[in-house]
């Protein structure tokens, strides 16, 4: 992964890069980050950026603990976070990139993932009074409603991805680098959902191609089968979320 100093000197950092490495780097060096056409951070630089922003979200002196949605964070705090991130990473200018970074500032979620909701064991660096307010929110009716909605949504999933720790954005980027084009619906499904459903889709595609008397391109047949499997009237929105194609309407 490349990082550049204030004078334009470029160096390469190999191996793991953790948030504490980003905090400690000196000399005006900034890590380079690539974004895809959907303004999602990708490749190694993107992974480092996301982990660093998550680390910011856990520090009460940098970001107010307990804010449920990043849009509700104080505007000046948002500006300070963006300035801090841009001081550590090379990122294209523009509000849309600032928003892409801030979407990862979800302090409630980040702290909850530490797996400790005890009223007596607030994480280091978090003021006890602030921690109690956050725990109070977790046990509120609104928070429980969100949790119930999440469980119901997970239970409805009909196609679980097998992508591991690789993000959908990086899977899409890897495909484009390998093939020089954007993946079709079935191709992306096949890459991220290596299951019996994928085998079913391949069988249906092969049968359709074999029985077709027209000159319809295989990519069109693949997309037709993909749409048939993924987008029924009952769960099309949820399936779009599963595939990382956008927000449910």
C-alpha positions in Angstrom: 0.0 0.0 0.0 1.4 3.4 -0.9 1.7 6.4 1.3 2.9 9.9 0.4 4.5 12.7 2.4 3.8 16.5 2.1 6.5 16.9 -0.6 5.1 14.1 -2.8 7.6 11.4 -1.8 6.0 8.0 -2.3 6.8 4.9 -0.2 5.2 1.5 0.1 4.0 -0.1 3.3 3.7 -3.9 3.2 2.0 -6.1 5.7 -0.8 -5.4 8.1 -1.8 -1.7 8.9 -3.8 -1.2 12.0 -5.4 2.1 13.3 -2.5 2.7 15.8 -0.1 2.7 12.8 -2.1 5.4 11.2 -2.2 7.4 14.4 1.6 7.2 14.9 2.8 7.8 11.4 4.8 11.1 11.2 6.3 13.4 8.5 3.0 14.4 6.9 2.6 11.0 5.3 -0.9 10.1 4.1 -2.2 6.7 3.0 -3.7 6.5 -0.5 -7.3 5.4 -0.8 -9.2 4.3 -3.9 -13.0 4.6 -4.3 -15.3 2.9 -6.8 -18.0 4.6 -8.8 -20.4 4.2 -5.9 -18.0 6.3 -3.6 -17.2 3.2 -1.5 -13.6 2.9 -0.3 -11.9 -0.2 -1.8 -8.8 -2.3 -1.8 -6.3 -2.2 1.1 -6.4 1.5 1.5 -10.2 1.4 1.9 -10.0 -1.3 4.5 -7.4 0.7 6.5 -9.6 3.8 6.2 -12.8 2.0 7.5 -10.9 0.6 10.5 -9.4 4.0 11.3 -12.8 5.7 11.2 -14.3 3.0 13.4 -11.4 3.7 15.9 -12.3 7.4 15.8 -16.0 6.5 16.6 -14.8 4.8 19.8 -13.0 7.9 21.2 -15.4 10.2 23.1 -13.0 13.1 22.9 -13.3 13.0 19.1 -16.9 11.8 18.5 -19.9 12.0 20.9 -20.6 8.5 22.2 -24.2 7.3 21.8 -25.1 9.0 18.5 -27.2 6.5 16.6 -26.9 8.0 13.2 -23.8 9.8 11.8 -26.1 12.5 10.3 -27.0 13.6 13.9 -23.4 14.2 14.9 -22.7 17.9 15.4 -21.7 19.6 12.2 -18.5 21.0 13.7 -17.6 17.6 15.0 -18.2 16.1 11.6 -16.0 18.8 10.0 -13.2 18.0 12.6 -13.5 14.3 11.9 -13.2 14.9 8.1 -10.2 17.2 8.6 -8.5 14.5 10.8 -9.1 11.8 8.3 -7.9 13.9 5.4 -4.8 14.6 7.4 -4.1 10.8 7.4 -5.4 9.7 4.0 -5.3 11.0 0.4 -9.0 11.2 -0.6 -10.7 13.0 -3.5 -12.2 16.4 -2.7 -16.0 16.8 -2.4 -18.8 16.5 0.0 -19.9 13.1 -1.4 -16.5 11.7 -0.3 -16.8 13.3 3.1 -20.2 11.7 3.6 -18.8 8.4 2.5 -16.3 8.6 5.3 -18.8 9.8 7.9 -21.1 6.9 7.2 -18.7 4.7 9.1 -19.0 7.0 12.2 -21.7 5.0 14.2 -20.5 5.2 17.7 -23.4 3.2 19.2 -22.8 0.3 16.9 -19.0 0.3 17.2 -19.1 0.2 21.0 -21.8 -2.4 21.1 -19.6 -4.6 19.0 -17.1 -4.7 21.9 -19.7 -7.2 23.4 -19.9 -5.4 26.7 -23.2 -3.8 27.9 -22.4 -4.0 31.6 -23.4 -0.9 33.5 -20.2 -1.3 35.6 -17.6 -1.9 32.9 -17.4 1.1 30.6 -14.6 0.9 28.1 -11.4 2.7 28.8 -11.5 6.4 27.7 -15.3 6.6 27.9 -16.7 8.9 30.7 -18.9 6.8 33.0 -21.9 9.2 32.7 -21.7 9.0 28.9 -21.5 5.2 29.0 -24.6 5.0 31.2 -26.6 7.1 28.8 -25.6 4.8 26.0 -26.5 1.6 27.9 -29.8 3.3 28.8 -30.5 3.7 25.1 -29.6 0.1 24.3 -32.3 -1.0 26.8 -34.9 1.5 25.6 -38.0 0.4 23.7 -36.7 2.1 20.5 -33.4 0.3 20.5 -35.1 -3.0 21.2 -37.5 -2.4 18.3 -34.5 -1.8 16.0 -32.9 -5.0 17.2 -36.2 -7.0 16.7 -36.4 -5.6 13.1 -32.9 -6.7 12.5 -33.5 -10.2 13.7 -36.6 -10.4 11.5 -34.7 -9.2 8.5 -31.9 -11.7 9.0 -34.4 -14.5 9.3 -35.9 -13.5 5.9 -32.6 -13.8 4.1 -32.9 -16.4 1.3 -29.3 -16.0 -0.1 -26.5 -15.8 2.4 -23.2 -14.5 1.0 -20.1 -16.6 1.3 -17.7 -13.7 0.8 -16.0 -13.9 4.1 -14.3 -10.7 5.2 -14.1 -9.4 1.6 -16.5 -6.5 1.1 -18.9 -6.5 -1.9 -17.2 -3.3 -3.1 -13.8 -5.1 -3.2 -15.4 -8.2 -4.9 -16.8 -6.0 -7.6 -13.5 -4.2 -8.0 -11.6 -7.5 -8.3 -14.0 -8.7 -11.0 -13.6 -5.5 -13.0 -9.8 -5.7 -12.7 -9.8 -9.3 -13.9 -12.3 -8.9 -16.8 -12.1 -5.3 -17.7 -15.8 -4.7 -17.3 -18.5 -4.6 -14.6 -20.0 -8.0 -13.6 -23.5 -9.0 -14.6 -26.1 -9.8 -12.0 -25.5 -13.5 -12.1 -21.7 -13.2 -12.3 -21.7 -11.1 -9.1 -24.1 -13.4 -7.4 -21.9 -16.4 -8.4 -18.8 -14.7 -7.1 -20.2 -13.8 -3.7 -22.8 -16.6 -3.0 -21.0 -19.9 -3.7 -24.0 -22.1 -2.6 -26.4 -24.6 -4.0 -28.5 -21.7 -5.3 -25.5 -20.8 -7.5 -25.5 -24.3 -8.8 -29.2 -24.1 -9.5 -28.7 -20.8 -11.4 -25.9 -22.4 -13.5 -28.1 -25.4 -14.4 -31.0 -23.1 -15.4 -28.7 -21.0 -17.5 -27.1 -24.0 -19.3 -30.5 -25.4 -20.0 -31.8 -22.1 -21.4 -28.8 -21.7 -23.6 -29.1 -25.2 -24.9 -32.8 -25.0 -25.7 -32.7 -21.5 -27.2 -33.0 -21.3 -30.9 -32.2 -17.6 -30.9 -28.9 -15.9 -30.9 -29.6 -14.3 -27.5 -26.2 -13.5 -25.8 -25.4 -15.7 -22.8 -25.1 -12.6 -20.6 -28.8 -11.8 -21.2 -29.8 -15.4 -20.3 -27.7 -15.1 -17.1 -29.4 -11.9 -16.1 -32.8 -13.3 -16.8 -32.1 -16.3 -14.5 -30.6 -14.0 -11.9 -33.7 -11.8 -11.8 -36.0 -14.8 -11.6 -34.1 -16.2 -8.6 -33.5 -12.9 -6.8 -36.3 -10.5 -7.4 -39.7 -11.8 -6.5 -42.4 -9.4 -5.3 -42.0 -10.4 -1.6 -38.3 -9.9 -1.0 -36.8 -7.9 -3.9 -35.8 -5.0 -1.6 -34.1 -7.3 0.9 -32.3 -9.2 -1.8 -30.9 -5.9 -3.2 -29.5 -5.3 0.3 -28.0 -8.8 0.4 -26.2 -8.1 -2.8 -25.0 -4.7 -1.7 -26.8 -3.0 -4.6 -28.3 -0.1 -2.6 -30.9 0.8 0.0 -34.2 -0.8 0.4 -37.1 1.5 -0.6 
